[in-house]
């Protein structure tokens, strides 16, 4: 008969719950291609969103068997396949968080945005889970650690679950990946840009036009792996390195024209990498192209600083300062709504980052 593992908790193993509300983010400088250990092939930079969040509560109790259990529920419905994925993720990090092996977990999660809506649910979902785990760790084993260390560690573990999730641990404008000539940048975790941003960017909006709500045919994991053999990959990584350095300067000086050029170029480059991989694939739809062309016409005619970006999918993110919101809304209603599925538009903006929802 196998004996129980030694209890690593100070007293009896607890029964409790912890919860975090964590946002998604939209990358401006795209992360596409990675090395082993979830290390990015190039640095990235993103806007943290405000309204598009995952709310996750983890209930935990002493494990009853030799192996810990994970049961995952989305909107109250059990998700067996995702339970397996989260169990594998927990198993991969339990050497760094030994308490995982002594607990069973029931995870309840819900999103404020529809699935496959062009918003990265893996970023918000995995960052919320990582924050919950770090909260358990801090409560029982690291009570005196600083807030900076807590979020840095949460970003580290979020990265291991989903690369872009490490950026969702922070609010505002966030960078991830080593950048030559810039101190305090790391491949291991993300960091906020902080006070080095022109006020022009502090109230940016992100309006998402849902062109297609179907699950994409090629996963991001597969897409990242195809960069390994893409003949244009090395040039892309050089481009990304140059673009992020330029964008960091633009965020300081507030040059909207240069901001637009880099953000749109990054979006189109991301999709060009998909179209030039082997096997090649195309995630944009005809209506995606129509929206982009309409945006270019509108900007030329009105000089409104509206630009687009794309995630690894067909849906279009419209980025613009808050003072142009009414003008952009009218443009969407009259020119762009026709290209969406069921008039589906999600209004969001730059947000302040995750929040604890259970003390």
C-alpha atoms as a printed R data frame, in Angstrom:
    type eleno elety resid chain resno       x      y       z
1   ATOM     1    CA   UNK     A     1   0.000  0.000   0.000
2   ATOM     2    CA   UNK     A     2   1.428  3.389  -1.039
3   ATOM     3    CA   UNK     A     3   1.690  5.917   1.763
4   ATOM     4    CA   UNK     A     4   0.374  9.450   1.423
5   ATOM     5    CA   UNK     A     5   2.801 12.137   0.354
6   ATOM     6    CA   UNK     A     6   4.131 14.328   3.128
7   ATOM     7    CA   UNK     A     7   1.841 17.307   3.671
8   ATOM     8    CA   UNK     A     8   3.686 20.450   2.528
9   ATOM     9    CA   UNK     A     9   1.048 22.803   3.953
10  ATOM    10    CA   UNK     A    10   1.731 24.334   7.371
11  ATOM    11    CA   UNK     A    11  -1.414 22.866   8.890
12  ATOM    12    CA   UNK     A    12  -4.062 20.628   7.408
13  ATOM    13    CA   UNK     A    13  -4.540 20.762   3.656
14  ATOM    14    CA   UNK     A    14  -7.091 23.512   3.010
15  ATOM    15    CA   UNK     A    15 -10.480 23.557   1.302
16  ATOM    16    CA   UNK     A    16 -11.048 26.975  -0.190
17  ATOM    17    CA   UNK     A    17 -11.534 28.931  -3.409
18  ATOM    18    CA   UNK     A    18  -9.866 31.790  -5.244
19  ATOM    19    CA   UNK     A    19 -10.984 33.871  -8.200
20  ATOM    20    CA   UNK     A    20  -9.643 36.376 -10.733
21  ATOM    21    CA   UNK     A    21 -11.096 38.418 -13.562
22  ATOM    22    CA   UNK     A    22  -8.449 38.688 -16.282
23  ATOM    23    CA   UNK     A    23  -8.605 40.482 -19.648
24  ATOM    24    CA   UNK     A    24  -7.707 39.471 -23.141
25  ATOM    25    CA   UNK     A    25  -5.272 41.564 -25.176
26  ATOM    26    CA   UNK     A    26  -4.708 42.471 -28.796
27  ATOM    27    CA   UNK     A    27  -1.151 42.417 -30.095
28  ATOM    28    CA   UNK     A    28   0.088 45.391 -32.106
29  ATOM    29    CA   UNK     A    29   3.521 43.852 -32.700
30  ATOM    30    CA   UNK     A    30   2.686 40.236 -33.429
31  ATOM    31    CA   UNK     A    31   4.241 37.182 -31.794
32  ATOM    32    CA   UNK     A    32   4.328 34.455 -34.438
33  ATOM    33    CA   UNK     A    33   6.866 31.676 -34.081
34  ATOM    34    CA   UNK     A    34   8.344 30.308 -30.892
35  ATOM    35    CA   UNK     A    35  11.133 28.214 -29.467
36  ATOM    36    CA   UNK     A    36  10.831 25.369 -26.966
37  ATOM    37    CA   UNK     A    37   9.617 26.338 -23.515
38  ATOM    38    CA   UNK     A    38   7.185 28.926 -24.871
39  ATOM    39    CA   UNK     A    39  10.011 31.330 -25.716
40  ATOM    40    CA   UNK     A    40   8.960 33.852 -28.368
41  ATOM    41    CA   UNK     A    41  10.939 34.065 -31.595
42  ATOM    42    CA   UNK     A    42  10.393 37.830 -31.487
43  ATOM    43    CA   UNK     A    43   9.269 40.384 -28.942
44  ATOM    44    CA   UNK     A    44   5.637 41.533 -29.002
45  ATOM    45    CA   UNK     A    45   3.584 44.441 -27.710
46  ATOM    46    CA   UNK     A    46  -0.129 44.594 -26.952
47  ATOM    47    CA   UNK     A    47  -3.086 46.618 -25.730
48  ATOM    48    CA   UNK     A    48  -4.795 45.066 -22.706
49  ATOM    49    CA   UNK     A    49  -8.570 45.181 -23.170
50  ATOM    50    CA   UNK     A    50 -11.098 46.353 -20.586
51  ATOM    51    CA   UNK     A    51 -14.414 44.611 -21.249
52  ATOM    52    CA   UNK     A    52 -13.295 41.340 -22.868
53  ATOM    53    CA   UNK     A    53 -12.418 39.287 -19.805
54  ATOM    54    CA   UNK     A    54 -12.511 35.781 -18.372
55  ATOM    55    CA   UNK     A    55 -13.858 35.335 -14.848
56  ATOM    56    CA   UNK     A    56 -12.371 32.239 -13.265
57  ATOM    57    CA   UNK     A    57 -12.971 30.725  -9.829
58  ATOM    58    CA   UNK     A    58 -10.915 27.747  -8.667
59  ATOM    59    CA   UNK     A    59 -12.234 25.641  -5.799
60  ATOM    60    CA   UNK     A    60  -9.584 23.403  -4.266
61  ATOM    61    CA   UNK     A    61  -9.556 20.690  -1.626
62  ATOM    62    CA   UNK     A    62  -7.282 17.840  -0.490
63  ATOM    63    CA   UNK     A    63  -6.783 15.282  -3.234
64  ATOM    64    CA   UNK     A    64  -8.416 11.941  -2.565
65  ATOM    65    CA   UNK     A    65  -6.191  9.828  -4.780
66  ATOM    66    CA   UNK     A    66  -2.604  9.338  -5.839
67  ATOM    67    CA   UNK     A    67  -3.011 11.907  -8.605
68  ATOM    68    CA   UNK     A    68  -4.661 15.313  -8.400
69  ATOM    69    CA   UNK     A    69  -7.866 15.970 -10.367
70  ATOM    70    CA   UNK     A    70  -8.914 18.899 -12.538
71  ATOM    71    CA   UNK     A    71 -12.533 19.478 -13.571
72  ATOM    72    CA   UNK     A    72 -13.085 22.463 -15.846
73  ATOM    73    CA   UNK     A    73 -16.465 24.101 -16.451
74  ATOM    74    CA   UNK     A    74 -17.227 26.858 -18.961
75  ATOM    75    CA   UNK     A    75 -20.461 28.740 -18.325
76  ATOM    76    CA   UNK     A    76 -21.444 25.928 -15.966
77  ATOM    77    CA   UNK     A    77 -20.977 23.190 -18.552
78  ATOM    78    CA   UNK     A    78 -18.295 20.500 -18.070
79  ATOM    79    CA   UNK     A    79 -15.462 20.580 -20.622
80  ATOM    80    CA   UNK     A    80 -13.733 17.151 -20.509
81  ATOM    81    CA   UNK     A    81 -11.184 17.930 -23.231
82  ATOM    82    CA   UNK     A    82 -10.164 21.201 -21.651
83  ATOM    83    CA   UNK     A    83  -9.998 19.490 -18.249
84  ATOM    84    CA   UNK     A    84  -7.342 17.198 -19.755
85  ATOM    85    CA   UNK     A    85  -5.405 20.168 -21.149
86  ATOM    86    CA   UNK     A    86  -5.432 22.012 -17.826
87  ATOM    87    CA   UNK     A    87  -4.422 18.823 -15.986
88  ATOM    88    CA   UNK     A    88  -1.465 18.445 -18.362
89  ATOM    89    CA   UNK     A    89  -0.562 22.100 -17.790
90  ATOM    90    CA   UNK     A    90  -0.735 21.698 -14.002
91  ATOM    91    CA   UNK     A    91   1.319 18.519 -14.248
92  ATOM    92    CA   UNK     A    92   4.003 20.380 -16.229
93  ATOM    93    CA   UNK     A    93   4.410 23.091 -13.573
94  ATOM    94    CA   UNK     A    94   3.934 21.098 -10.349
95  ATOM    95    CA   UNK     A    95   7.707 20.887  -9.864
96  ATOM    96    CA   UNK     A    96   7.611 24.677  -9.393
97  ATOM    97    CA   UNK     A    97   4.338 24.624  -7.448
98  ATOM    98    CA   UNK     A    98   4.465 21.372  -5.415
99  ATOM    99    CA   UNK     A    99   1.151 22.085  -3.696
100 ATOM   100    CA   UNK     A   100  -0.640 21.278  -6.971
101 ATOM   101    CA   UNK     A   101   0.003 17.554  -6.435
102 ATOM   102    CA   UNK     A   102  -1.860 17.610  -3.096
103 ATOM   103    CA   UNK     A   103  -5.067 19.279  -4.271
104 ATOM   104    CA   UNK     A   104  -8.062 18.554  -6.456
105 ATOM   105    CA   UNK     A   105  -9.349 21.473  -8.512
106 ATOM   106    CA   UNK     A   106 -12.771 22.493  -9.780
107 ATOM   107    CA   UNK     A   107 -12.415 25.402 -12.202
108 ATOM   108    CA   UNK     A   108 -15.438 27.484 -13.161
109 ATOM   109    CA   UNK     A   109 -14.866 30.008 -15.925
110 ATOM   110    CA   UNK     A   110 -16.954 32.317 -18.062
111 ATOM   111    CA   UNK     A   111 -16.147 34.902 -20.704
112 ATOM   112    CA   UNK     A   112 -17.788 38.258 -21.303
113 ATOM   113    CA   UNK     A   113 -17.313 37.753 -25.046
114 ATOM   114    CA   UNK     A   114 -18.510 35.016 -27.415
115 ATOM   115    CA   UNK     A   115 -16.250 32.105 -28.274
116 ATOM   116    CA   UNK     A   116 -14.448 32.498 -31.636
117 ATOM   117    CA   UNK     A   117 -15.180 36.229 -31.637
118 ATOM   118    CA   UNK     A   118 -11.711 37.305 -32.635
119 ATOM   119    CA   UNK     A   119 -10.716 37.821 -29.008
120 ATOM   120    CA   UNK     A   120  -8.038 35.601 -27.499
121 ATOM   121    CA   UNK     A   121  -9.838 33.543 -24.847
122 ATOM   122    CA   UNK     A   122  -6.653 31.558 -24.205
123 ATOM   123    CA   UNK     A   123  -4.916 34.776 -23.124
124 ATOM   124    CA   UNK     A   124  -7.618 35.819 -20.668
125 ATOM   125    CA   UNK     A   125  -8.414 32.281 -19.522
126 ATOM   126    CA   UNK     A   126  -4.867 31.078 -18.900
127 ATOM   127    CA   UNK     A   127  -3.811 34.333 -17.248
128 ATOM   128    CA   UNK     A   128  -6.767 34.053 -14.858
129 ATOM   129    CA   UNK     A   129  -5.794 30.474 -13.980
130 ATOM   130    CA   UNK     A   130  -2.145 31.460 -13.441
131 ATOM   131    CA   UNK     A   131  -3.210 34.332 -11.167
132 ATOM   132    CA   UNK     A   132  -5.373 31.941  -9.124
133 ATOM   133    CA   UNK     A   133  -2.488 29.493  -8.694
134 ATOM   134    CA   UNK     A   134  -0.123 32.269  -7.635
135 ATOM   135    CA   UNK     A   135  -2.751 33.473  -5.166
136 ATOM   136    CA   UNK     A   136  -2.841 30.022  -3.553
137 ATOM   137    CA   UNK     A   137   0.951 29.949  -3.485
138 ATOM   138    CA   UNK     A   138   1.172 33.392  -1.901
139 ATOM   139    CA   UNK     A   139  -1.468 32.627   0.740
140 ATOM   140    CA   UNK     A   140   0.256 29.529   2.074
141 ATOM   141    CA   UNK     A   141   3.909 29.678   1.066
142 ATOM   142    CA   UNK     A   142   4.979 33.196   0.052
143 ATOM   143    CA   UNK     A   143   2.973 35.584   2.210
144 ATOM   144    CA   UNK     A   144   5.605 38.302   2.286
145 ATOM   145    CA   UNK     A   145   6.348 38.505  -1.433
146 ATOM   146    CA   UNK     A   146   5.914 41.858  -3.173
147 ATOM   147    CA   UNK     A   147   3.146 42.750  -5.601
148 ATOM   148    CA   UNK     A   148   5.759 43.086  -8.337
149 ATOM   149    CA   UNK     A   149   7.019 39.556  -7.724
150 ATOM   150    CA   UNK     A   150   3.466 38.192  -7.592
151 ATOM   151    CA   UNK     A   151   2.477 39.524 -11.027
152 ATOM   152    CA   UNK     A   152   5.841 38.681 -12.558
153 ATOM   153    CA   UNK     A   153   5.456 35.106 -11.378
154 ATOM   154    CA   UNK     A   154   1.860 34.973 -12.626
155 ATOM   155    CA   UNK     A   155   3.037 36.221 -16.024
156 ATOM   156    CA   UNK     A   156   5.740 33.545 -16.071
157 ATOM   157    CA   UNK     A   157   3.264 30.720 -15.440
158 ATOM   158    CA   UNK     A   158   0.620 32.190 -17.763
159 ATOM   159    CA   UNK     A   159   3.244 32.113 -20.536
160 ATOM   160    CA   UNK     A   160   3.708 28.376 -20.057
161 ATOM   161    CA   UNK     A   161  -0.001 27.840 -20.638
162 ATOM   162    CA   UNK     A   162  -0.414 30.247 -23.560
163 ATOM   163    CA   UNK     A   163   2.277 32.617 -24.787
164 ATOM   164    CA   UNK     A   164   0.079 35.686 -25.230
165 ATOM   165    CA   UNK     A   165  -1.488 35.084 -21.788
166 ATOM   166    CA   UNK     A   166   1.629 36.452 -20.108
167 ATOM   167    CA   UNK     A   167   0.720 39.909 -21.431
168 ATOM   168    CA   UNK     A   168  -2.803 39.759 -19.948
169 ATOM   169    CA   UNK     A   169  -1.419 39.780 -16.408
170 ATOM   170    CA   UNK     A   170  -0.778 43.505 -16.818
171 ATOM   171    CA   UNK     A   171  -2.904 46.487 -17.809
172 ATOM   172    CA   UNK     A   172  -2.385 49.191 -20.392
173 ATOM   173    CA   UNK     A   173   0.313 48.647 -22.993
174 ATOM   174    CA   UNK     A   174   2.433 45.567 -22.405
175 ATOM   175    CA   UNK     A   175   5.634 44.171 -23.918
176 ATOM   176    CA   UNK     A   176   6.942 40.607 -23.881
177 ATOM   177    CA   UNK     A   177  10.278 39.357 -25.145
178 ATOM   178    CA   UNK     A   178  13.850 40.554 -25.061
179 ATOM   179    CA   UNK     A   179  14.430 43.805 -26.968
180 ATOM   180    CA   UNK     A   180  18.001 44.817 -27.815
181 ATOM   181    CA   UNK     A   181  18.935 48.047 -26.092
182 ATOM   182    CA   UNK     A   182  15.957 47.985 -23.726
183 ATOM   183    CA   UNK     A   183  16.504 47.020 -20.113
184 ATOM   184    CA   UNK     A   184  13.946 45.064 -18.092
185 ATOM   185    CA   UNK     A   185  12.620 43.117 -21.086
186 ATOM   186    CA   UNK     A   186  12.434 39.346 -20.840
187 ATOM   187    CA   UNK     A   187  11.383 36.215 -22.707
188 ATOM   188    CA   UNK     A   188  10.231 34.721 -19.395
189 ATOM   189    CA   UNK     A   189   7.475 37.190 -18.524
190 ATOM   190    CA   UNK     A   190   5.826 40.373 -19.754
191 ATOM   191    CA   UNK     A   191   6.033 43.904 -18.358
192 ATOM   192    CA   UNK     A   192   4.051 47.132 -18.561
193 ATOM   193    CA   UNK     A   193   5.353 50.002 -20.664
194 ATOM   194    CA   UNK     A   194   4.442 52.265 -17.753
195 ATOM   195    CA   UNK     A   195   4.650 56.035 -17.751
196 ATOM   196    CA   UNK     A   196   6.550 56.303 -21.025
197 ATOM   197    CA   UNK     A   197   3.372 56.645 -23.108
198 ATOM   198    CA   UNK     A   198   1.855 59.782 -24.619
199 ATOM   199    CA   UNK     A   199  -1.579 60.541 -23.141
200 ATOM   200    CA   UNK     A   200  -3.015 60.227 -26.645
201 ATOM   201    CA   UNK     A   201  -2.865 56.439 -26.314
202 ATOM   202    CA   UNK     A   202  -4.347 56.181 -22.821
203 ATOM   203    CA   UNK     A   203  -7.980 56.115 -23.990
204 ATOM   204    CA   UNK     A   204  -7.684 54.129 -27.196
205 ATOM   205    CA   UNK     A   205 -10.726 52.151 -28.301
206 ATOM   206    CA   UNK     A   206 -10.801 48.705 -29.885
207 ATOM   207    CA   UNK     A   207 -14.000 47.910 -31.766
208 ATOM   208    CA   UNK     A   208 -14.074 44.350 -33.070
209 ATOM   209    CA   UNK     A   209 -16.041 43.526 -36.216
210 ATOM   210    CA   UNK     A   210 -17.034 39.856 -36.315
211 ATOM   211    CA   UNK     A   211 -16.677 38.722 -39.906
212 ATOM   212    CA   UNK     A   212 -16.805 34.998 -39.168
213 ATOM   213    CA   UNK     A   213 -17.638 33.313 -35.862
214 ATOM   214    CA   UNK     A   214 -16.599 29.805 -36.895
215 ATOM   215    CA   UNK     A   215 -13.645 28.175 -35.177
216 ATOM   216    CA   UNK     A   216 -10.548 28.753 -37.294
217 ATOM   217    CA   UNK     A   217  -9.343 25.794 -39.342
218 ATOM   218    CA   UNK     A   218  -5.682 26.134 -38.338
219 ATOM   219    CA   UNK     A   219  -4.833 26.570 -34.664
220 ATOM   220    CA   UNK     A   220  -2.322 29.132 -33.469
221 ATOM   221    CA   UNK     A   221  -0.163 26.297 -32.138
222 ATOM   222    CA   UNK     A   222   0.114 24.812 -35.620
223 ATOM   223    CA   UNK     A   223   0.662 28.255 -37.123
224 ATOM   224    CA   UNK     A   224   3.548 28.988 -34.745
225 ATOM   225    CA   UNK     A   225   5.190 25.666 -35.586
226 ATOM   226    CA   UNK     A   226   5.019 26.342 -39.324
227 ATOM   227    CA   UNK     A   227   7.325 29.333 -38.831
228 ATOM   228    CA   UNK     A   228  10.144 26.859 -38.195
229 ATOM   229    CA   UNK     A   229  10.369 26.079 -41.909
230 ATOM   230    CA   UNK     A   230   9.034 29.311 -43.371
231 ATOM   231    CA   UNK     A   231  11.675 30.715 -45.752
232 ATOM   232    CA   UNK     A   232  10.618 34.265 -44.809
233 ATOM   233    CA   UNK     A   233  10.832 33.706 -41.035
234 ATOM   234    CA   UNK     A   234  14.298 35.191 -40.457
235 ATOM   235    CA   UNK     A   235  13.343 38.384 -42.305
236 ATOM   236    CA   UNK     A   236  10.111 38.564 -40.340
237 ATOM   237    CA   UNK     A   237  11.925 38.371 -37.015
238 ATOM   238    CA   UNK     A   238  14.253 41.195 -38.071
239 ATOM   239    CA   UNK     A   239  11.222 43.241 -39.122
240 ATOM   240    CA   UNK     A   240   9.452 42.624 -35.801
241 ATOM   241    CA   UNK     A   241  12.546 43.664 -33.844
242 ATOM   242    CA   UNK     A   242  12.772 46.898 -35.832
243 ATOM   243    CA   UNK     A   243   9.028 47.569 -35.590
244 ATOM   244    CA   UNK     A   244   8.817 47.173 -31.824
245 ATOM   245    CA   UNK     A   245  11.700 49.579 -31.291
246 ATOM   246    CA   UNK     A   246  10.029 52.111 -33.561
247 ATOM   247    CA   UNK     A   247   6.641 51.636 -31.905
248 ATOM   248    CA   UNK     A   248   8.071 52.183 -28.433
249 ATOM   249    CA   UNK     A   249   9.332 55.568 -29.636
250 ATOM   250    CA   UNK     A   250   6.008 56.352 -31.313
251 ATOM   251    CA   UNK     A   251   4.145 55.590 -28.095
252 ATOM   252    CA   UNK     A   252   6.304 58.233 -26.421
253 ATOM   253    CA   UNK     A   253   6.011 60.939 -29.073
254 ATOM   254    CA   UNK     A   254   2.361 60.367 -30.046
255 ATOM   255    CA   UNK     A   255   2.839 60.230 -33.820
256 ATOM   256    CA   UNK     A   256  -0.454 58.667 -34.949
257 ATOM   257    CA   UNK     A   257   0.487 58.416 -38.627
258 ATOM   258    CA   UNK     A   258   3.547 56.317 -37.828
259 ATOM   259    CA   UNK     A   259   1.514 54.296 -35.322
260 ATOM   260    CA   UNK     A   260  -0.998 53.412 -38.033
261 ATOM   261    CA   UNK     A   261   1.674 52.380 -40.538
262 ATOM   262    CA   UNK     A   262   3.378 49.955 -38.170
263 ATOM   263    CA   UNK     A   263   0.196 48.466 -36.680
264 ATOM   264    CA   UNK     A   264  -1.390 47.759 -40.052
265 ATOM   265    CA   UNK     A   265   1.854 46.454 -41.528
266 ATOM   266    CA   UNK     A   266   2.203 44.056 -38.594
267 ATOM   267    CA   UNK     A   267  -1.323 42.718 -39.123
268 ATOM   268    CA   UNK     A   268  -0.775 42.090 -42.820
269 ATOM   269    CA   UNK     A   269   2.658 40.576 -42.219
270 ATOM   270    CA   UNK     A   270   1.143 38.102 -39.758
271 ATOM   271    CA   UNK     A   271  -1.230 36.846 -42.423
272 ATOM   272    CA   UNK     A   272   1.447 36.866 -45.103
273 ATOM   273    CA   UNK     A   273   3.428 34.436 -42.931
274 ATOM   274    CA   UNK     A   274   0.409 32.134 -42.935
275 ATOM   275    CA   UNK     A   275   0.076 32.369 -46.705
276 ATOM   276    CA   UNK     A   276   3.770 31.581 -47.264
277 ATOM   277    CA   UNK     A   277   4.110 28.672 -44.839
278 ATOM   278    CA   UNK     A   278   4.221 25.042 -45.948
279 ATOM   279    CA   UNK     A   279   1.449 23.998 -45.910
280 ATOM   280    CA   UNK     A   280   0.044 27.452 -46.610
281 ATOM   281    CA   UNK     A   281  -3.299 28.647 -45.298
282 ATOM   282    CA   UNK     A   282  -5.544 31.697 -45.422
283 ATOM   283    CA   UNK     A   283  -7.585 32.922 -42.447
284 ATOM   284    CA   UNK     A   284  -8.827 36.213 -43.888
285 ATOM   285    CA   UNK     A   285 -12.232 36.209 -45.571
286 ATOM   286    CA   UNK     A   286 -13.463 38.335 -48.502
287 ATOM   287    CA   UNK     A   287 -15.301 40.585 -46.042
288 ATOM   288    CA   UNK     A   288 -12.061 41.093 -44.095
289 ATOM   289    CA   UNK     A   289 -10.509 42.572 -47.237
290 ATOM   290    CA   UNK     A   290 -13.594 44.682 -47.907
291 ATOM   291    CA   UNK     A   291 -13.438 46.190 -44.418
292 ATOM   292    CA   UNK     A   292  -9.730 46.984 -44.769
293 ATOM   293    CA   UNK     A   293 -10.312 48.731 -48.092
294 ATOM   294    CA   UNK     A   294 -13.190 50.742 -46.614
295 ATOM   295    CA   UNK     A   295 -10.970 51.821 -43.711
296 ATOM   296    CA   UNK     A   296  -8.279 53.038 -46.097
297 ATOM   297    CA   UNK     A   297 -10.855 55.017 -48.125
298 ATOM   298    CA   UNK     A   298 -12.393 56.505 -44.975
299 ATOM   299    CA   UNK     A   299  -9.038 57.547 -43.563
300 ATOM   300    CA   UNK     A   300  -7.971 59.171 -46.817
301 ATOM   301    CA   UNK     A   301 -11.244 61.084 -47.202
302 ATOM   302    CA   UNK     A   302 -11.710 62.217 -43.580
303 ATOM   303    CA   UNK     A   303  -8.150 62.152 -42.154
304 ATOM   304    CA   UNK     A   304  -9.548 60.306 -39.144
305 ATOM   305    CA   UNK     A   305  -6.715 58.352 -37.379
306 ATOM   306    CA   UNK     A   306  -8.513 55.024 -37.544
307 ATOM   307    CA   UNK     A   307  -6.499 51.873 -38.221
308 ATOM   308    CA   UNK     A   308  -7.034 48.133 -38.136
309 ATOM   309    CA   UNK     A   309  -5.254 45.135 -36.766
310 ATOM   310    CA   UNK     A   310  -5.968 41.428 -37.124
311 ATOM   311    CA   UNK     A   311  -5.414 38.488 -34.851
312 ATOM   312    CA   UNK     A   312  -4.837 35.010 -36.273
313 ATOM   313    CA   UNK     A   313  -8.307 35.000 -37.791
314 ATOM   314    CA   UNK     A   314 -10.689 36.894 -40.078
315 ATOM   315    CA   UNK     A   315 -12.170 39.414 -37.648
316 ATOM   316    CA   UNK     A   316 -11.088 43.044 -37.701
317 ATOM   317    CA   UNK     A   317 -10.056 45.193 -34.741
318 ATOM   318    CA   UNK     A   318 -10.573 48.937 -35.266
319 ATOM   319    CA   UNK     A   319  -8.183 51.053 -33.176
320 ATOM   320    CA   UNK     A   320  -8.696 54.791 -32.604
321 ATOM   321    CA   UNK     A   321  -8.514 57.509 -29.902
322 ATOM   322    CA   UNK     A   322 -11.644 58.015 -27.799
323 ATOM   323    CA   UNK     A   323 -12.393 61.498 -29.155
324 ATOM   324    CA   UNK     A   324 -13.171 59.993 -32.571
325 ATOM   325    CA   UNK     A   325 -15.614 57.400 -31.185
326 ATOM   326    CA   UNK     A   326 -18.846 58.969 -32.468
327 ATOM   327    CA   UNK     A   327 -17.368 59.509 -35.934
328 ATOM   328    CA   UNK     A   328 -16.102 55.925 -36.127
329 ATOM   329    CA   UNK     A   329 -19.437 54.552 -34.880
330 ATOM   330    CA   UNK     A   330 -21.260 56.336 -37.676
331 ATOM   331    CA   UNK     A   331 -18.753 54.937 -40.183
332 ATOM   332    CA   UNK     A   332 -19.276 51.409 -38.828
333 ATOM   333    CA   UNK     A   333 -23.069 51.719 -38.935
334 ATOM   334    CA   UNK     A   334 -23.181 53.088 -42.474
335 ATOM   335    CA   UNK     A   335 -20.245 51.343 -44.200
336 ATOM   336    CA   UNK     A   336 -18.883 48.369 -42.264
337 ATOM   337    CA   UNK     A   337 -21.745 46.639 -40.476
338 ATOM   338    CA   UNK     A   338 -22.798 44.997 -43.753
339 ATOM   339    CA   UNK     A   339 -19.619 42.890 -43.715
340 ATOM   340    CA   UNK     A   340 -20.219 41.397 -40.251
341 ATOM   341    CA   UNK     A   341 -22.093 38.272 -39.154
342 ATOM   342    CA   UNK     A   342 -25.519 39.247 -37.784
343 ATOM   343    CA   UNK     A   343 -24.345 42.849 -37.249
344 ATOM   344    CA   UNK     A   344 -22.003 41.589 -34.549
345 ATOM   345    CA   UNK     A   345 -19.745 44.309 -33.157
346 ATOM   346    CA   UNK     A   346 -17.894 44.248 -29.825
347 ATOM   347    CA   UNK     A   347 -16.916 47.579 -28.289
348 ATOM   348    CA   UNK     A   348 -13.850 47.597 -26.086
349 ATOM   349    CA   UNK     A   349 -10.989 49.845 -25.066
350 ATOM   350    CA   UNK     A   350  -7.646 49.943 -23.279
351 ATOM   351    CA   UNK     A   351  -8.035 48.459 -19.798
352 ATOM   352    CA   UNK     A   352  -6.314 48.472 -16.441
353 ATOM   353    CA   UNK     A   353  -5.552 44.771 -16.077
354 ATOM   354    CA   UNK     A   354  -6.791 41.851 -13.955
355 ATOM   355    CA   UNK     A   355  -8.735 42.064 -10.694
356 ATOM   356    CA   UNK     A   356  -9.183 39.645  -7.822
357 ATOM   357    CA   UNK     A   357 -12.846 38.687  -7.493
358 ATOM   358    CA   UNK     A   358 -12.643 36.556  -4.323
359 ATOM   359    CA   UNK     A   359 -10.708 37.769  -1.291
